[in-house]
């Protein structure tokens, strides 16, 4: 599934921004199970656990993690122009396992 970069504020000098990926409501319904409290995301050679918040299922379909932000920075995806978040692929690998790639 195609996902896009997500941030909680503006990129600016001296200000930290939380990063993650926006999954979208349609993808949440299609690829995620409401029984899950967290998922595992493979980022290159590393696998991280990402909590699914209550609002993930309703109004905030984002996967938020400092590890995702670090991966995005290492891959040159941060910062991005306003209104032009980077696109990535989040591939289901069975159960709660997913792989994030460029």
LINNORDA-V444880 format. One record per helix or strand of 3 or more residues. SS is the DSSP state (alpha for helix, beta for strand). FROM is the first residue (numbers start at 1). TO is the last residue. If there is no record, write none. Layout:
# LINNORDA-V444880
<<SS,FROM,TO> <SS,FROM,TO>>
This chain:
# LINNORDA-V444880
<<beta,2,7> <beta,19,22> <alpha,25,31> <beta,38,43> <beta,46,51> <alpha,54,57> <beta,62,64> <alpha,66,74> <beta,87,92> <beta,97,101>>
